[in-house]
């Protein structure tokens, strides 16, 4: 039995608290067990300067931050230069959420998803994607109600979950202690219909077997379906 008395294919308790902050068009406190992330969706008119003027698409991007007191030892604020880990995570969040929207249906708008980790216990990037989708969805509903969007650009929901192999067993939604001990570590992002956005699986020690990879994917599918049902 695992630390929280979970079965191997069980997620931690997952909660989404909507309208968590006052000013953002969409804001969510997402909790995966003891991992807590505030995700917000902010909307600006215009699009990035690098986009061609003739390009009819809007844009969606993401920023991620691990706040100083979110871990057991204080981490430094990334004021002038962000770390490679932070860059990797915010790119993952951005491309995961762009994969679920038709950018042509949000012309001349830029939506920024901010994910600020206030307490970290494993799975911060996957929690950020899930909370980011809920914040995005709420923001889009408000844009439609305000007449700033003609139609909903979301193609279908997305969600993300971590998994891994510990002591030869595939486990879902790893906390920090499990993640630190994992022989194989995986982050999976899927659409509601099961299409793959990200399936990143890495052996930390000896290589893993093909059938174990399939088991990781199947248990992740189960977890992601359960998360999307909570939206």
Secondary structure, DSSP 8 states (H G I E B T S, - for coil): --TTS--TT----EEEEES-SSSSSEEEEEEETTEEEEEEEEEEES--TTS-TT----EEEEEEEE-GGGSSS-----SS---HHHHHHHHHHHHHHHTTB-GGGGTTEEEEEEEEEEE-SS-HHHHHHHHHHHHHHHHHHHHHHTTS-SS--B-S-EEEEEEEEETTEEEES--HHHHHH-SEEEEEEEETT--EEEEEEEESSS---HHHHHHHHHHHHHHHHHHHHH-
